[in-house]
Amino acid sequence: MTSVDRAVLDGSALAGTLSEVYAFDATRAVLRCASCGHTDVLARTTVHLSAMGGVVRCATCTAVLLVVVERPDGVRVSASGAAWVQAPPR
C-alpha cells in the first residue's frame, strides 16, 4: 500500500476527475447525506483516495456518499449514499 492508497483529503481532491462527469465545478455542488441528513458542499467532505479512485464520506457521520472509479472507458460515479446532489448556482 502506497501513501496515495492511504490519503485522506477533502472533496477538492476529486475536482479534476469529477469534471469528466459533471458540467459544473463539482467541489461547489451541494450533497445531502442519506444517512444523517447533513447538507454541505463536496469540498467539505472527506475523500479517501486509492489508485482506482476515491470514496467520498460525510463530514458528520462518515457514511459513504459517493464512490468515484476511474476506468479505461471513463469515470463512473455512484451516488447511492447521497439523498441528492445539487449543482451550484451559475
N, C-alpha and C positions, 0 to 999 in steps of 0.2 A: 504494500500500500504506500503510495507516494504522498507527499504533503498536499498535493492537489486533491487526492482522494478524501482527505480529511478536512478540507477547507470549509469553514462556516463564515458566510458573508451576508450582506444584506441583499435585498431584491435587485439592486442595481447591477449585480454580478451577471444577471441574465439579460440585460438590456439588448445586447447585440444579437443574441440567439433569438429572443422573442420578436425582434424587428423583422425576422423572416416569416413570422406568423401573423403579427398584428400590424395594421397600417397606422399605428399611433405609438407614442412613447409609452411603452408598457410599464415603465417604472412609475408613471403617474396614474396608471389605471387603479381603480378602487376595487378591492375584493372584500367580500363578506364571508367569514368563516362559517361553514355549515355546522360546525361542532359547537362553538361557543357564541357565535353571533357578532364577534368583534369585526369592525369595519375599518380598513385603513388602506393606504396606497401600497402598491407592490414594493416600493423602495424601502418600506419599513418592516418588511417580513424578514425571516431568517432563511437563508439558502444554504443547503448542503450540496457542494459540488463534487462530482466524480468525473472520471474520464468519459462517461456516457452522457452526462447532462447534469441536471440539478433537481433537487427536491425543495419546494418552497413550503415553509411551515408558518403557521400563525404565530405572531409575536406574543400573543396572550396565552394560548393553551397548547401550543406546539403541534396541533393537528396538521396533517398534510393537506395543503391547499391545491398545489399544482405539482405535477411531475413533468419535467421537460426533458425529452430524449432527442439527441442529435443522431440521425441515421443517415446512411448514404443517400437515401431517397428524399431527405428533408427532415425538418424538425417536427416532432409530434408533441402536443401538449394535452395532458389530461387534467381537467379542472374539476374532478369529481369531489374534491373536498371544499370547493368554494360554492356557496349558495348562489352567488352571481359574481360576474366581473363587469365593471362599467368602464367604458372608455373615458379618458379625461376630456373636459370641455375644450373646444377648439380655440 
